[in-house]
Amino acid sequence: MYAIVRTGGKQYQVAPGERLRVEKLVGEVGDTVELDDVLLVADGTEVKIGRPVVEGARVVARIVEQDKAKKILVFKKKRRKGYRLKNGHRQPFTALEIKEIL
């Protein structure tokens, strides 16, 4: 069984027992999160496709980690002008463990 959910402007294929990194969600480690934006649910025999979402379907997940990703360096330069800018960015994320698909 698997589902396709939308969170943080992206779509993810999830199955029970998987771990998944998504854009930052509000909550503490150990909290339960319900993802209601389910676009598709497929079990072994039947596939339900939503228009745009499947009615009554939801994915239950547990927050495993709240952290930041590796640093990405942003370097800007304009030739012959002496302009150089070095900047870094760490994107916050939430790691989820999928418990069940309802």
N, C-alpha and C positions, 0 to 999 in steps of 0.2 A: 504494500500500500504506500502511496506517496501523494503529495499535494504540491501545488505551486502557489506560493504566497507572495504578496507584495508588501514590502516595508522599506521605508527610507528611500522611496523612489526607484527601488530595484526589485526584480523578481527572483525568487529562489525556489529550487526544487528541494523539498524536504521529505524525510521519512522518519518514522519513530526510531529513536536511539541515536540519531545523527547529531553532530555538533556543528554549529553554524555561526559565522561572524557577520553581524549586520551593523548598520549605522546605529549610533548611540540611542538607547531606549532608556526611559526613566525607570529606576528601580534599583534595589540593592541585590547583592549576590545572594542567591537562594530564593528570591521572589519568583512567583509564577506569573507568566505573561500569556495572554490570549491574543493570537493574531487572527483578526476577523476578516481581513482582506484576502480571502481564499479565491483564487481564480480557477483552479481545477483540482478535482479530487479523483484519484484512480485507485480502485482496489483490483484484485486479480481479474474480475470479470466485467466490471462496470466502470465507465468513465463519465463523470459529471463535469460539464464545462459551464462556467458562469457567464452571464451577460450583464454586467462585467464581472460580478462575483457570484459564487455559489451560495444560495440562500440557506441559512442555518448552519453552514460549515464553519468550523474554526479549528485552529491548531493551538494546542497547549504546549508551552515550553517553559523551561526553568532557566533563570539567568545564572550562568556559570562564572562569568568574568566580566568586569568593567575595566577597560584599560585603554591605552593609546597605542596606535600602530607605530612601526618604525619611522624614524625621521626621514622626511623627504626634503632635499635641499633645493631651493629656488635661487638661481643666480641670474641676475640681469646685468647687461653691459651694453654701453653704446660706444662704438669705436671712435677713437680720436677725441673724445670729450672728457675723459677722466671719470666717467660715471660707471660705478660698479656697486652692485647691491647684492648681498648674500643674505638669504633668509631661510629659515627652516619651518617645517610644519609637521605636526603629529596629529593625525586624525583619530578622534575618539571612536571606540567601537564597543559593542556588547556581544559577548559570546553566549549563544543559547544552546541548550540541549533539548531536542524535541522529545516530548513525552508521549503525546498521542494526537491523532487526527480524528476529529469528531464531525 
